[in-house]
């Protein structure tokens, strides 16, 4: 997965990266789906271990253009986890109360607790993406936010949060296909927003904004992964692989019981006999 990591200080250009990539799967989609099944099984076990250990916190950030697959990735990758220990936080346009605070206020209150995985469907990065593209704040304001965000994420990691950030990279051609699919399928028409076309017309501006985000805020402690996302199954495989490998690297352990196990077993047996 190292080839998908944006190295700190790296100057990437998204047009040079192939969103249709499918790695080395000779068996194509079917082989990929089988691999995803194994990963989601492993993730379910690791997530339970994270929850039981109750020591570490994991934040997963998903960013993408419209139709990029954030919802689909969450459904597929996390389909087998225990909902007790996993939570999705979605960030839409800030409300009045949120606007009365700094832009990171609403983000901070959604951070994972010990033993928890929190998935951000969009995130604090909207404040250097959409506000920039739509000129909602001055350049001096959004340019200062890169370092503010880096400092914020540094603090989180120092406090025990593991951060993984994924940019789901799709092509404009694939977005067109997915937008049409939403309109042509009655069961998906509710997903279509006429405003998506206005955002699509700003594709070039968004790509420039994303490149700055990726180049300026991918750090050793909170790396960005650029995930080829035109093929949904490959997107899911990459994201699941990174998460599983990261959780394994945390060297988690089930907690030792704070009681005498043998005595508890004898007590259960004695209760059964008396009953």
N, C-alpha and C positions, 0 to 999 in steps of 0.2 A: 504493500500500500504506500510505500515511501514515494512512489512516482506521482502520487496525487497530492502530496503535501506541498503547500507553498512555503518555501524556506524564508526565514526572516530576512527582509531586505531584498528579496527576489523581485525582479521586474517582469511579471508575466503579462502576456497579451492573450486575451481569451480567443481571439480569432485564430490563433496558432494551435489551439487545443481542440481535439476532435470529440464532439459530444456524442458521436455515434460509436465510439470505441466499445469493444466487447471483450477485451483482454485476450486470453489464450484458451478460451473455451472451444474446443474442437467440436463438441457436441451441440453447440449453440444454446438456444433458449432452454431446452429440456435439461441439459446438463447443468445449466445455471440455476434453474428452479430447484433441482435436487440438492445442489450445494447450499442454496438459501435455506431449504428445509432443515439441513443439519445445523446451520448457523443459528436459526431461530430456536432450535432445541437447546443448543449450548447457551444461548443468551438467557433463556428462561431459567436455567440452573444458576448461572452467574448472577442474575438479578436477584434471585432468592437469597443467594449467599451474601450479596451486598446488603440486602434488607436485614438479614439475620445478624450480620456482623455489626451493623449500625455504627459505623465509624467514618465511612467515606461518602462523598457526595459527587454526583455526576450530572453535568449540564451538557445537553446536546442542542446545538443551534442549527436550524435548517433555514436556509435562504435560497430563493429562486425567483425567476420571473414567473408571471402568471402561467399556469398549467405546468409548471416545472416539476410537480410531483411531491410536494411536501406531505400532503395528506396521504397519498398512496404509500409513500415510504414509511410513514408512521404505522399505517395499518398492517403492512406486510412484515416489516422488520420486528415490530413489537407485538405480533399477534398472540404469542404464547406466554407473555409475561403476566405476573400477578399485579392487577391494577392497584393493590394496596401500596406498592412501592414505586409506581410509575405515574407521572402526571404530565399532561400536555398543557402548555400555556400559549395562548394565541394573542397576538398584539395587533389590534386594529387602530384606527385613528384615535388619538388620545381624547378623553372626555374633559369636561370643564375642571373637575377635581385634579385630574392628572396634569393638565396644563398649568395649574397653580403651583406645581412642584417642578424640580429640575427633571430633565428628560430621562434620567436613570432611576428616578424614584419608583416608578411602576415596575421597572425591571427587577430592582433589588428585592422587592417584596415577593417575587415569584421564584427566588432562588431555591435550589434543593436543600432539604434538611438531611441530616445524617441518615444513611441507608436508602436514600431516594434518588431516582433518576427523573430529571425534569427535561422535557423536550420543548424547545421554543419553536413554535410555528410562526416564523418571522420573529423579529427581535429588536434589540436596541440599535441594530445596524440600519433600521429604517430611518434613523435620525442622521445618517450620513448618505442615505440613498434617495428616498422619495423627497425628503425636504430639500435636497440638493437639486434633483432633476426638476422639481416643480417650483424651485426658488422660493420656498416657504420661509427660509431664513437667509441671512447674508452669508457670502462665502467665508467671511472671517469667523462666523459662528460654527459652521459645519467643519471647516478645516481644523479648528481647535479640538474637535471631538475625537479625532483619531487617537491622540495621545491620552485624552481623558478616558476613552474606552480601554486602551491598553492598561492604564493604571488601575482601572476598575477591575479588569479581569486578572491582573497581577495580584491584587488584594484577595480576590476570591480564591485563587489557587493557593496562596499562602495560608488561607484559612481552611484548606482541605478540600476544595472543589476541583475535580478533574473536568476540563472543558474541551469539548470536541465541536468543531464548527464545519459544517458541510455546505458548500455552494453547489446546488444541483444544476449543472450546466446543460441547457438544451439549446438547440438551434432555432432560428426564427421559422424555418421550414417545419420543424416538428411542432412548434407552438401553433402554427396555422392548422396543421392536421388535427391537433387536439381541440382547438377552438371549434373547428367544423364538426368534430365528433360530438361535442356537447350539444350543438344545435340539431344535429341529425338524429339524436337518440332522445326520445321523450323522457326517459328516466334520468337523463343528465342535463336537460335544459335548465333546470333550477340552478345549476352551477354557473351558467353563463351570465356574465355581467357586461352590458354594453360598454361600460367604462374600460374594459380590457382592451378594446380596440384603440382607445386614446393612449393607453400605456404602451401598446405595441408600436405606435408611431414614434415613440421616444426610445426605441430599442438602442440606438447608438449612444444616446446620453446615459442610459442605464448601464450599458457595458463599460463605459468610461468610469462611471461611479463605482461599479463593482470591482473594476481593476484597481482602483485606488484603495478600496476596502481591503482587498486581498493582499495587495502589496504593502500596505501600511499597518495592518493589524493582525497579520499572521506571525505569531511569536512561538518561542520554544514552549512556553507554558500554556498557550491557547492557540493551537495551530488551525489553519484553514485547510480543508481538503476540497479540491475541485473534482467533482464527481461527474463523469460522463453520464448524461441522463436521458438521452434520446431513446435508449432501450431500457425500459422500466425494470426488467429483471436484472440487468447488469448494475443499474443504479442501486437497487436494493442489496445486491450481493456486496458491492463495495462498502456501502454504509454499514451493513451488518458485520462484515469482516473487520472493519476498523474498530467498531464498538466491542466486539468479542475479544479481539487482540488486546485492546486497552484494558478491559475488565480483568483479563487474565494477568496482565502485568501489575495489577494492584496487589497481588499476593494476599488475597482476602482469606480469612479463616473463620470457621464457625466458632462462636463464643463458647468458652468452657462453662458448664453449668455451675451455678452458685449453690448447689446442694449435693448431697451424697447420692449418686445414681443407684448404687447397690441398695442403700436403705430405702430409696423410693420404690425400687422393684419389689423388695420384700414387703413393703407396705401395701402395694397393689395386690400382691398375691394373698396377703393376710386378709385384705378387704374382700377379695373374691371368695375365700373360704368361709368367712363369717357370714357372707350373704347367702 
